[in-house]
Amino acid sequence: MPILEIFVVTSTAITFCVEFAYLHSERADNFTWVLQMLKEHITSGEVEVIVTDRDVALLNAVEYVFPKVVNLLCLFHVCQNVKAKCKMTVFPKKKQVQIMEAWEALVYSYDETQYYMNLVNFEGICSSSSIFNDNVHDKWLIPHKERFVEAWTNRVIHFGNTTTQRVQSAHWSLKRILQDNIGDICSVWETINSMIVLQHSKIIASFEKTIIQKVHRHSNRLYANLRGVVSKNVIDHIVAEFDRVKYVGIDKSECRCTVRRTHGLPCVCEIARYSMISRSIMLDVIHIWCTKLTFHDDGSSKPSKLSMKHEIKVIVKNFDELDVPGKIALKGKLREIVHPSTTLMCPLVDKVKTKGAPNKVWKPRSSVKKLTPRPSVNKVQQPRVRIFKDWLSVEIQKFIDNIINVGEDGNCAYRAVAALLGMSENFWAFIHEECVVELQEFISHYEIIYDGKIFVQQLIHNVYVEQVATLDNWIIGCDCNFGYTM
């Protein structure tokens, strides 16, 4: 039976499963039932954006249950489909490269004017490949361009989620935990419940880390009102926009205000005005999702309804139930909160010397010499077995500390990394998962390194390996002047 999982992304950029369901079949009525169950459990806020694949039944169900929601299509899978069709119908290979470059420029058009200019260029390059051109127009551009082309997707708040890569990563982790599809419903429930509990703990830890941990690059006075209140990932987006201020300034035509529309955050021209008047960025200009650092509804979405009446009643009730020492201790803690200038800490009686090392006590050496020195014991070291030593030159062998022969299932590099980190080489799947998390968490940095979104998304797709890695799943970084192969 197919399993449907629905994921959301927290303000700290962690993927979290909110619903899963086993379906009898992938039909519109089954999808509709699942989405209605989800809608009933949404107690606050509204669903604004959903990212899916081009499944007609699922698209119809989303439109029926959430008629006001913007349903985006996974940009990565759209580009993969177009690329596969291009390889099948367009020759020679040089022509394929030209078409895919024109396609990438088309989908990343920042407004409609640029889109139609790039469309003319794309159609001109595809003029000799009518089959491919007709397929792309009929299947993607005419019915669905508003769902994946940036000229339209940048008009809605999606917080950078325009692909289903996060969902695939989480689904791959679940399949790896389940191992097979022959378990009963009870065992599957226990497994999924354990996974959700771990996700919950990870999210709480990320919330606490954001509130407590200080980041040096966030020490600018512009972020004084945001530190500890909004996610660090959000402040990183604002920092990236601030770095563009010296090139863009307050010119809206250069700024384009993309971050304001897609993330609900101050864009370059807004930050430039804050820096000109020496003011910190106000919390009111930040989208309410970015300030969500708890699972509970604390009323932060409606500041006028914020109150402490319930908490005060609980404190008074607990105070009445305590004994005399407990009441004294609780009252002292509350006094420190109400009167921050007072504290129970007292200065030390004696000043403690914290600098300098303690003086050494000099002892005279004995003049008696040992007549019979202790014989030294020579340790016999067993020579390491070097399986591949005949393949290596003598000059290289003296720099090698050890050689590990790992399994040969296509995951040899990941097995070697796991072994070198002190784990068993059987933890290669964990290394795969960590690579996916690294690429997704810092995808904006890797897009700069690899000069394009498509290459990074292809890189993430190649890392997904369940058992045996084929040649397509090997990661080769020679094209980017990086000396690694996995």
C-alpha positions in Angstrom: 0.0 0.0 0.0 1.4 3.5 -0.8 2.1 5.8 2.1 1.5 9.5 1.9 3.5 11.8 4.1 2.9 15.5 4.7 5.8 17.7 5.9 6.2 21.2 7.1 9.3 23.3 7.7 10.0 25.1 11.0 11.5 28.6 11.3 14.8 26.9 12.1 14.8 25.1 8.7 14.0 21.6 10.1 11.6 19.3 8.3 8.9 17.9 10.4 6.2 15.2 9.6 2.7 16.4 10.5 0.7 13.5 9.0 1.2 10.2 7.3 -1.4 7.8 5.9 -1.6 4.5 4.1 -3.7 4.7 1.0 -5.6 1.9 -0.8 -4.7 3.6 -4.1 -3.4 7.0 -5.3 -6.8 8.4 -6.3 -8.3 11.8 -5.8 -10.9 10.7 -3.2 -8.1 9.1 -1.0 -6.0 12.2 -1.2 -9.0 14.4 -0.4 -9.7 12.4 2.7 -6.1 12.8 4.0 -6.1 16.5 3.3 -9.4 17.0 5.1 -8.0 15.2 8.1 -5.1 17.6 8.0 -7.4 20.6 7.7 -9.4 19.6 10.8 -6.2 19.5 12.9 -5.0 23.0 11.9 -6.0 25.0 15.0 -4.3 28.4 14.1 -3.2 30.1 11.0 -3.9 29.1 7.4 -2.1 27.0 4.8 -0.8 29.4 2.2 1.6 27.3 0.0 1.8 23.6 -0.8 4.6 22.1 -2.9 3.9 18.8 -4.7 4.8 16.8 -7.8 2.7 16.9 -10.9 0.2 14.3 -9.8 -3.1 15.2 -11.3 -5.2 13.4 -8.6 -3.2 15.2 -5.8 -3.5 18.6 -7.5 -7.2 18.2 -7.8 -7.5 17.2 -4.1 -5.5 20.1 -3.0 -7.6 22.5 -5.0 -10.8 21.0 -3.6 -9.8 21.0 0.1 -7.6 24.2 0.1 -9.1 26.4 -2.7 -7.2 29.5 -1.6 -3.8 27.7 -1.4 -1.0 28.3 -4.0 0.0 24.9 -5.2 3.6 25.0 -6.5 5.3 22.2 -8.4 8.7 20.9 -7.5 11.1 22.8 -9.7 13.8 20.1 -9.5 11.5 17.4 -10.9 10.2 19.7 -13.6 13.7 20.4 -14.8 14.7 16.7 -14.6 11.7 15.8 -16.8 12.6 18.4 -19.3 16.2 17.3 -19.3 15.3 13.7 -19.9 13.0 14.6 -22.8 15.8 16.8 -24.3 18.2 13.9 -24.2 15.7 11.6 -26.0 14.7 14.0 -28.8 17.5 16.5 -29.3 20.8 15.8 -31.1 23.7 16.5 -31.0 24.8 16.9 -27.4 26.0 20.5 -28.0 22.5 21.4 -28.9 21.2 19.8 -25.7 23.5 22.0 -23.6 22.3 25.2 -25.4 18.6 24.2 -24.9 19.1 23.5 -21.2 20.9 26.8 -20.6 18.0 28.6 -22.3 15.5 26.6 -20.2 17.3 27.5 -16.9 17.2 31.2 -17.9 13.5 30.8 -18.6 12.5 29.2 -15.3 14.6 31.7 -13.3 13.1 34.8 -14.9 12.5 37.4 -12.2 9.4 39.0 -13.8 7.0 38.4 -16.7 8.8 40.8 -19.1 12.0 38.9 -18.7 10.1 35.6 -19.0 8.6 36.4 -22.4 12.0 37.7 -23.6 13.6 34.4 -22.5 10.7 32.4 -24.0 11.4 33.9 -27.4 15.0 33.0 -27.1 14.1 29.4 -25.9 11.7 28.9 -28.8 14.3 30.1 -31.3 16.9 27.6 -30.0 14.2 24.8 -30.1 12.9 25.7 -33.6 14.7 22.7 -35.1 13.4 20.3 -32.4 9.6 20.6 -32.8 8.8 17.4 -30.9 10.7 18.6 -27.8 9.3 22.2 -28.1 5.7 21.0 -28.4 6.1 18.6 -25.4 7.5 21.3 -23.1 4.8 23.8 -24.0 1.9 21.4 -23.8 3.1 19.6 -20.7 4.6 22.4 -18.6 4.7 26.0 -19.8 1.1 26.4 -20.9 -0.8 24.7 -18.1 1.7 25.0 -15.2 4.2 27.9 -15.7 2.6 29.8 -12.8 3.5 26.9 -10.5 7.3 26.7 -11.0 8.6 29.8 -12.9 10.1 32.3 -10.5 8.4 35.2 -12.2 5.2 33.9 -10.6 6.4 31.8 -7.6 8.3 34.8 -6.3 4.9 36.5 -5.7 4.0 34.3 -2.8 5.6 33.5 0.6 7.2 30.1 0.3 10.4 30.7 2.5 12.6 29.3 -0.3 10.7 25.9 -0.5 10.2 25.5 -4.2 11.2 21.8 -4.4 10.3 18.6 -2.6 13.9 17.7 -1.8 13.3 18.0 1.9 10.3 15.6 1.7 12.4 13.1 -0.4 15.2 13.2 2.2 12.8 12.6 5.1 10.9 9.9 3.1 14.2 8.2 2.3 15.1 8.2 6.0 11.7 6.6 6.9 12.2 3.9 4.2 15.7 3.1 5.5 14.2 2.7 9.0 11.3 0.6 7.9 13.7 -1.6 5.8 10.9 -3.4 4.0 7.2 -3.2 3.2 6.0 -6.4 4.8 5.7 -5.2 8.4 2.3 -5.1 10.2 0.6 -1.8 11.0 1.6 -2.0 14.7 5.3 -2.2 14.0 5.1 0.5 11.4 3.3 2.7 13.8 5.9 2.3 16.5 8.7 3.0 14.0 7.1 6.2 12.7 6.1 7.3 16.2 9.8 7.0 17.3 10.9 8.9 14.3 8.4 11.7 15.0 9.5 11.9 18.7 13.1 12.3 17.6 12.1 15.0 15.1 10.2 16.8 17.9 13.3 16.7 20.2 15.5 18.0 17.4 13.2 20.9 16.8 13.0 21.8 20.5 16.8 21.8 20.6 17.0 24.1 17.6 14.5 26.5 19.2 16.5 26.6 22.5 19.8 27.0 20.5 18.3 30.0 18.7 17.2 31.6 21.9 20.3 31.0 23.9 23.3 30.8 21.6 24.9 34.0 20.4 26.4 34.4 16.9 29.1 36.9 16.3 27.9 38.0 12.8 24.5 38.9 14.3 26.0 41.4 16.8 25.3 44.4 14.5 22.9 46.9 16.1 20.5 46.3 13.1 19.6 42.9 14.6 19.2 44.0 18.2 15.5 43.5 18.3 15.7 40.1 16.5 18.4 38.2 18.4 16.9 35.4 20.5 13.4 36.3 19.1 13.6 35.0 15.5 15.4 32.1 14.0 19.1 32.4 13.3 18.4 31.2 9.7 16.1 34.2 9.3 18.8 36.6 10.5 21.3 34.9 8.1 18.9 35.8 5.2 18.8 39.4 6.5 22.6 39.5 6.8 22.9 38.3 3.2 20.5 41.2 2.1 22.5 43.7 4.2 25.7 42.7 2.3 24.0 43.9 -0.9 23.2 47.3 0.5 26.5 48.9 -0.7 25.7 47.8 -4.3 21.9 48.4 -4.4 21.1 51.1 -1.8 17.5 52.2 -1.8 16.9 51.6 -5.5 13.8 49.3 -5.7 14.4 48.5 -9.3 17.7 47.0 -8.4 16.5 45.4 -5.2 13.4 43.8 -6.8 12.2 43.1 -3.2 12.2 39.4 -3.8 13.0 38.5 -0.2 10.1 40.7 1.0 7.6 38.8 -1.2 9.0 35.2 -0.7 10.2 35.2 2.9 8.3 38.1 4.5 11.7 39.7 5.5 13.2 43.2 5.0 14.8 43.4 1.5 17.9 45.4 0.5 16.1 48.8 0.0 14.3 48.5 3.4 17.6 47.6 5.3 19.3 50.5 3.6 16.8 52.9 5.1 17.3 51.4 8.5 21.0 51.8 8.3 20.7 55.4 7.1 18.7 56.5 10.2 20.7 54.3 12.6 17.7 52.2 13.8 17.4 48.6 14.5 15.0 46.5 12.4 11.6 46.3 14.0 10.0 43.0 14.8 6.8 44.1 13.2 8.3 43.9 9.7 9.2 40.2 10.2 6.8 37.5 9.1 5.1 35.9 12.1 6.3 32.4 11.0 9.9 33.5 11.5 9.3 34.2 15.2 7.7 30.8 15.9 10.2 29.3 18.4 7.8 27.0 20.3 5.2 24.3 19.6 2.6 26.1 21.8 0.4 28.9 20.7 1.7 31.7 22.8 -0.5 34.4 21.2 2.4 36.0 19.4 0.4 36.0 16.2 -2.0 38.4 17.9 0.1 40.8 20.1 -3.0 42.6 21.4 -4.2 39.3 23.1 -0.9 38.5 24.9 -1.5 37.9 28.6 0.2 36.2 31.6 -3.0 35.6 33.6 -3.0 31.9 33.1 0.7 31.6 34.0 0.3 33.7 37.1 -2.6 31.5 38.3 -0.5 28.4 37.9 2.4 30.0 39.8 0.0 31.0 42.7 -1.5 27.5 42.7 1.9 25.8 42.9 3.1 28.3 45.6 0.1 27.4 47.8 0.9 23.7 47.5 4.6 24.0 48.5 6.0 23.7 52.0 7.7 26.7 53.7 11.3 26.1 52.3 9.8 25.6 48.8 7.8 28.8 49.1 10.9 30.7 50.2 12.9 29.4 47.2 10.1 30.1 44.6 9.6 33.6 46.0 13.3 34.3 45.8 13.4 33.2 42.1 10.4 35.5 41.3 12.0 38.4 43.2 15.1 38.1 40.9 12.8 38.2 37.8 10.7 41.2 39.1 13.8 43.1 40.5 16.7 42.2 38.2 19.1 44.5 40.2 18.8 42.2 43.2 20.5 38.9 43.4 21.3 36.2 45.9 24.9 36.0 44.8 27.5 37.3 47.3 31.1 38.3 46.8 33.9 36.0 47.8 35.5 36.5 51.2 39.1 36.1 49.9 40.2 37.3 46.5 41.1 34.4 44.3 44.2 34.7 42.2 43.2 33.7 38.7 46.4 34.7 36.7 49.8 33.0 36.7 50.8 29.5 37.4 51.4 28.3 41.0 55.0 28.5 42.2 57.0 25.2 42.0 58.6 23.9 45.1 62.3 23.3 44.5 63.7 20.0 45.7 67.4 19.1 45.7 68.3 16.2 43.5 69.8 13.1 45.0 73.5 12.6 44.4 73.1 8.8 44.6 73.5 7.3 41.2 71.8 4.1 40.2 74.5 1.4 39.7 72.3 -0.9 37.7 70.0 1.0 35.4 66.6 -0.6 34.6 66.8 -2.5 31.3 64.6 -1.1 28.6 62.0 -3.4 27.2 61.7 -3.2 23.4 58.2 -3.3 22.2 57.7 -5.6 19.3 55.4 -4.0 16.8 53.5 -6.1 14.4 53.8 -4.8 10.8 50.5 -3.6 9.4 49.1 -5.6 6.6 48.9 -3.4 3.5 46.7 -5.0 1.0 47.3 -2.5 -1.7 51.0 -1.7 -1.0 52.1 -3.2 -4.4 49.9 -0.7 -6.1 51.6 2.3 -4.4 55.0 3.7 -4.9 57.6 3.7 -2.1 57.5 7.5 -1.8 53.8 7.4 -1.1 53.8 4.5 1.4 55.8 6.3 4.0 53.1 9.0 4.3 50.3 6.4 4.8 49.3 5.5 8.3 46.8 2.7 7.6 44.8 1.2 4.7 41.3 0.0 5.2 39.6 -2.3 2.7 35.9 -1.4 2.7 33.0 -3.0 1.0 32.7 -2.7 -2.8 29.0 -1.9 -3.3 29.4 1.6 -4.9 29.4 3.3 -1.5 33.2 2.8 -0.8 33.9 6.4 -0.2 31.1 6.8 2.3 32.2 3.6 4.0 35.8 4.9 4.2 34.6 8.2 5.7 32.5 6.3 8.3 35.5 4.2 9.2 37.9 7.1 9.5 35.4 8.9 11.8 35.7 6.0 14.2 32.4 4.4 13.3 31.8 1.1 11.6 31.8 1.2 7.8 28.3 -0.1 7.9 27.3 3.5 8.9 27.7 4.6 5.3 24.0 5.3 5.1 24.4 7.8 8.0 27.1 9.6 6.1 24.8 9.7 3.0 22.1 11.3 5.2 24.5 13.8 6.7 25.7 14.9 3.2 22.1 15.5 2.2 21.4 17.6 5.4 24.6 19.6 4.7 23.7 20.4 1.1 20.1 21.3 2.0 21.0 23.4 5.1 23.6 25.5 3.2 22.2 25.2 -0.3 22.6 29.0 -1.0 26.4 28.7 -0.3 26.8 25.6 -2.5 24.8 27.4 -5.3 27.6 30.0 -5.3 30.3 27.4 -5.2 28.9 25.3 -8.0 27.5 28.3 -10.0 23.9 27.2 -10.3 20.8 25.8 -8.6 20.3 22.9 -11.0 23.7 21.4 -10.4 23.3 21.5 -6.6 19.8 20.0 -6.8 21.2 17.2 -9.1 24.0 16.7 -6.5 21.4 16.3 -3.7 19.4 13.9 -5.9 22.5 11.7 -6.6 23.2 11.3 -2.9 20.0 9.4 -2.3 21.1 5.8 -2.2 19.2 3.0 -0.4 21.4 0.0 -1.0 23.8 -0.3 -3.9 25.1 2.9 -5.5 25.3 2.9 -9.3 27.6 5.0 -11.4 24.9 7.7 -11.6 25.0 8.1 -7.8 28.8 8.7 -7.7 29.6 12.3 -6.8 32.5 13.7 -8.9 33.7 17.2 -8.2 36.3 17.5 -10.9 34.2 19.8 -13.0 34.1 22.4 -10.1 37.9 22.1 -9.5 37.3 20.1 -6.3 39.4 17.1 -5.7 36.9 14.6 -4.3 35.0 11.6 -5.6 32.3 9.7 -3.7 
